[in-house]
Amino acid sequence: MSRLGKVALAIPDKVKVEYKDQAMQFQGPLGKLTLNIHRALDVKIEPKQVSVFQRQESKEANMMQGTYRGLIKNCLEGVSSGYKKELEVSGLGYKMSVEGQKLTLHVGYSVPQIFMLPVGVKAVVTNNTQLSLSGVDKAVVGETAARIRSIRKPEPYKATGIKYVGEHIIRKAGKAAAGAAGAPAGGAKK
């Protein structure tokens, strides 16, 4: 049995939760979310908490119970406080700007890269180099950040590119540093 899946989740203040026809509706101060529940599970909503139950004992239901409890937790947190991912660009002439749902990236290509933000994701650019993405759906915010990062991944020699704020890039030594350590002095041959 899933031990964590049996633990009830507290419903935050100002959040409404409804369950009907294997679908849960979450409505909070930041927006609305819908989650379809697996057929092997059932949900019980009490005044201040939500619990996930297995309809019948099976291996599949056991696996899904913990997974869907986590998804419900993400939805409750998303509509009440939201999710945020921060990215930054580093490199000579690298910058970005946002207009509505259109993100423009100047990241070393001959033409600017245009990225259309999905519905429900808000973007704010500060100092032309830092991007803050926010939204109610954890998966959509995380996937959007990963897709933007994949436009120009940070390279290991100069660490230029798009990276998450606080991400550590493992640096590699260039050819000169590698050649000096392993080459014999004076170019002598054996």
CORJOTA-V622211 format. One record per run of one state. SS is the DSSP state (2 for helix, 1 for strand, 0 for the rest). FROM is the first residue (numbers start at 1). LEN is the number of residues. If there is no record, write none. Layout:
BEGIN
ss = <SS/SS>
from = <FROM/FROM>
len = <LEN/LEN>
END
This chain:
BEGIN
ss = <0/2/0/1/0/1/0/1/0/1/0/1/0/1/0/2/0/1/0/1/0/1/0/1/0/1/0/1/0/2/0/1/0/1/0/2/0/2/0>
from = <1/4/7/9/11/16/21/23/29/31/37/41/46/49/55/59/81/83/91/95/100/102/107/113/117/122/127/130/136/138/150/153/154/161/165/175/183/185/188>
len = <3/3/2/2/5/5/2/6/2/6/4/5/3/6/4/22/2/8/4/5/2/5/6/4/5/5/3/6/2/12/3/1/7/4/10/8/2/3/3>
END
